[in-house]
Amino acid sequence: MSSPTATPPELTGKVVLVTGAARGQGRAHCEAFAAAGCDVIALDLCRDIETVPYPMARPEDLRATAEAVRALGRRCVTAEVDVRDLPGMREAVDAGVAELGGLDFVVANAGVSPEPSASWERSEEEWDSTLDINLKGTWVTTTAAIPHILATGRGGCVVIISSMVGLRGAPFTASYTTSKWAVRGLAKSLAGELGFSGVRCNSIHPGNVRTPMIENPSMIAMMTGGEGTKLEDAAETFSGMNQLPEPWVEASAISSMAVYLCSAAGAGITGASIPIDLGGSEKFGL
């Protein structure tokens, strides 16, 4: 029986687009698809965002992603581009498709999490920035990519990375939670719009994943009441959010599911919202 960790041979020679590709989940997605035989278009902003309380990836991180893909024997085209910029994204995607010869899959992964705070204490700038990056950026990514997938005439798959909080609420994360519910709705709409063509669309809902999004001072302070300085100090609190007695999942678990959904094993799955969250969404109710 196939599993998400198997290497699907039918992916060899296909092309995947990944946003937020320079590090964390994005790099893991690039590596997983390259290991499965795909060439990669890897896009990332590679500069800091004023409303985000942790450093963003740097150009050297994106170069490291490309090196990792090439070390696996696959081609990689990179660009530093803002997912909020539709003309810029179209230009970057068009260039990648022209070099690699087509596009089969999209992993819309780019996203940010702002400083934890009560909803009514958030600035308008932070609210707009979070929704623009997480929601509009996902729409921009799919808008730039889907015409290329349709042009192949051979189907394909769009994977939108949402969050466990896109299945349940979470206090002090109103803008992030709102954006992640919204991209879940976008995935379901796209599944309906694309079904005629054999292109599928699903959302993945990770729980806490050990990346800079949770491994940063503001998140650690919130989870430890200000008493911790390392992510391990918050492990017990994170574990309490889950049904399984683990604090977080590794990025590779999300990547394995993304590859699975794009493979023949996932051919019957579209419009689904798939949690990989150690049971966190189930524990608190969907």
N, C-alpha and C positions, 0 to 999 in steps of 0.2 A: 504494500500500500504506500502511496506517495506521502511525503511529509514535507512541512515547510522548510526543513533543513536539507532536503535532497537537492541535487543540482539538476535542474530541468534542461535536458539537452536541446529541447526545441527553442530555447532562448538564444542559442548561439547565433551571433551575427545580427541580432536585433539591437535597437537603439533606445536608450532610456534618457529622459531629462530629469534631473534632480535639482531642486532649489534648496538654498541653505546648505550647500554641498561642501563647504570648506572644513567643517569639523562636526563633532557630535553625531547626532542621528544622520545628518546629511552625508557625512563621509562614510558612515557604516552602510548606508543605502548604496552609495556608489560602489563600494568594495563588494557588496553582496551581489549586485547585478553584474559587475565585471567577472566575479568568480563563476557566475552562471552563464557567461559567454557574451554579455552585452557590451557594446560600446556606449560611452557615457557623455552626455552634455551636462557639465557641472557648473551651476551658476550660484553666485553669492554676492552680497553687497560689499563685504570686506571693509567696512568702516563702522565706527560707533554711531549709536542713535541716542540722542539727548535724553529721551524719556525711558530708556532701558538702563537698569541699575547695574549691569555687568558688561564687561568688555565684549564686543562683537569679534568675529573672526577677522583675520588679517590676510593680505594677499599671499603671504607665505603659507598660510593654512590651505588656501585653495590650490596652490602649487603642490603641496604635500598630498592632497587628495588626488590630483592628476597623476602624480608619481606612483601612488598606491594602485590606481587603476592600470597604469601602464605596466607595473610590475606583475600584474596578473595576466598580461598578454593582450590587453584590449586598448582600443584608442580612447582618448579623452580630449574633448574640446571644452575650454573654460572661458568664462567671461565674468567680469565684475559688473553687476547690474542690480538695480533696485526693483524688486517685484512690484512696487507701486507704479512703475513707469511702463505703461503699455507700449509706447513706441520703442523704448529701449529693450524691453523684453522681446518684442517681435523681432527686432534686429538681431538680438543675441540668439534666439531660437532659430531664426532663418539661417544664420551663419553656421550654426552647429549642424543643422539638417543638411545644408549644402555640402559640408565637409564629410559628414558621416553617411549620407545617402538615404536618409529617411528618419522617421520617428515612429516608435511603436508603443512606448510606455511613458507615463509621467508620474513622478512622485513629487507632489506639491507639499514640500516639507518646511519651507521657510516660515519662521514665526518667532515671536518675542513674548516675554512675560514681564510686565512692568513691576514697579515697587508695590508690595502688598499694602492695601489701605482700604478703608471703608469707601463704598461707592460714592457717597455724597461729598467725600473729601478729595476725590480725584480732580485733576485739572482737565479742562477741555482739551488742551494740547495732548495730554497723555491718552485720553480716551480716543481722540481722533487718530493718533499715531498707531495705537494698538489695533484698532479696527482696520485702518488702512493697510497695515502690513499683513495681519493675519487673515483678514477676510478679503479685502480688495486684492491683496497680493495673490491670494489663491485663485480668485476669479481671473486676474490678469494672466497668471501662469497658464491656466486651462484655456483661456481665450487665445493666447499666442500659440499654444501647442496643438490643440484639437484639430484644426484644419490640416495640419501635417499628418496626423494619425489617420484621419479620414482619407487623405490623398493616397495612402498605400492600398486601400481597398481590402486589407486583410485583417481587419479588426484591431484590437489592442486593448489597453487598459489604463485607466486613470486611477491613481491612488492618492487620496487626500489625507494628510496626517492631521487629525484633530487632537483630541485629548480625552482622558477619562472625565474631565469636567464638561465635555461636550455631551455627556450622557447623564450627568447629575450636576447639581450646583456645588459651589465652593465659596465660602466666605472670603472676603478681602481680595477677590480676584475678578471683580465684576466685568471689567473690559475684556480680560482674557477669556473668561467663561463665556461671555456673550459671543465673542468671535468664534469660539470653538463649537458652540451650538450652531452658529450660522454656517460654518463650512460643512457641517454634517448635512444641513439642508441643501446646500449647493451640490454635494455629492449625490444626494437622492434625486435632485432635479436633473443632473447630468445623466444619471443612469437611465431615466425615462427618455431624455432627449436623444441619447446615443444608441439606445437599444436596437433601432432599425439597422444600424451599421455593423453590429457585432462588437462594438466597443463597449467595454464595461467600466463602471465607476463605483468605487467603494471608499469608505473612510475607515481609517484605523485610529483607535482611541487608546494611546499609551497612558499608563499610569506614570508614576515618577520614574524617569530615566536618568541615569547618572551622566548628565551633560552639564555644561555651564549654566543652563537654565535653572537648575536646582542647586548646583554647586557654586554658590556665590554668597557673599556676606548678607545681603538682604533676606534671602530665602532662609539661610541658616538661622539668622536672628529671629525670624518669625516662628520657625519650627522649634527653637530652643528657648524662647522667651528672652533672647539676648544673652544667654549664658554659654553659648557654644561658638566656636570659631572654625571648626572643621565639619564636613558633612557627616562624618561618623558620629558626631555629637548629637545629630538629629535622627539617627537611625531608628531608635526606639519609637519616636513620634511618627516617623514615616511608616514603620511596620504596623502601627496601630490603625492606619488607614486601610489596611488590606486584609483579605481573608487568609491569604497565604502568609506565613510568618517571615516575610522578606521585606526589606525597606524599599527596594527599587529594582527595576529590570535593567538589563544591559541593552544598549542600542541595537545590538545584533538581533535581539528577539523581534524587534519591530521590522528590521530589514528582511528577516526570513519570511515574515508574513507578507511583506510587500512583494517579494519575489514569488511566493506561492500564488498570490492573487493574479499575478501577470502570467503565470505558467498555465499549461493545459490542465493541471490539477484544479485550478481555480476557475475554469471556464464556465461553470454554472453559477458563479457568484457575482451578482451585481446589485447595487442599491443597499448593500449591507453596511452596518456599523459594527466594527469588530473590536472589542476591548482586549487589550493586552496590558492588564493593570493589576495583576495579582489578586483579582477579585474585588478591587476597591469600589468600582461602580455598583457591583451587585450588593456589596455589604451595606452601602448607604442608600440603595434603591435607585432604580432607573427612572 
